[in-house]
Structure formats: structure tokens, C-alpha cells
Amino acid sequence: MMKVWTPTEREIENTKAWGNWSKEVSEFPWFYDDQETCFILEGEAEVSDEKGNIIRFKAGDMVQFEEGLECVWKITRAVKKRYIFGEG
């Protein structure tokens, strides 16, 4: 499962203690061995799973990927995000 939503101010505040990650425009496969929740600070991307489901997200979005997800990231504008693994 992958989901995208507009976070509340409180959710955004909570991300300030999370890790940071950035990546240039690129496409790559990924596997999640734990649930990840991330807040997108900059950029745009789409992620497709093995069933053909696609989500698209951009700066300001909160995104969650389930444990065990096998997917392909396609970054269309360089991404900067805050992230946390597990239940967060």
C-alpha cells in the first residue's frame, strides 16, 4: 500500500526530528523492509508498485509506504524529504 495526503500543521511539526534525504532526477527500484512515512520538502516524483498502482506526489505532501513494498521510484524534479521508518 502507498498513500499520499496533505498533512496537518502538527504532522509537519512532528517531521522536524526525522532524517533527511535528497535525490536528483532519476529512476530506480526500491524495496521497503519497514514502513516509511515521509514529508516532501521539495520536488516531484511518482512511485509504481508491482501491481501497476502509481502514486504521484510533490512538495508539501505526506507519503507512506508499507513494509514489504517492492516499487520503482521515478523522480521528475529533484526531491528533498524528511523520513521516518516504523510506526513513527
Secondary structure, DSSP 8 states (H G I E B T S, - for coil): -EEEE---HHHHHHGGGSEEEEE-SEEEEEE-SS-EEEEEEEEEEEEEETTS-EEEEETT-EEEE-TT-EEEEEEEEEEEEEEEETT-
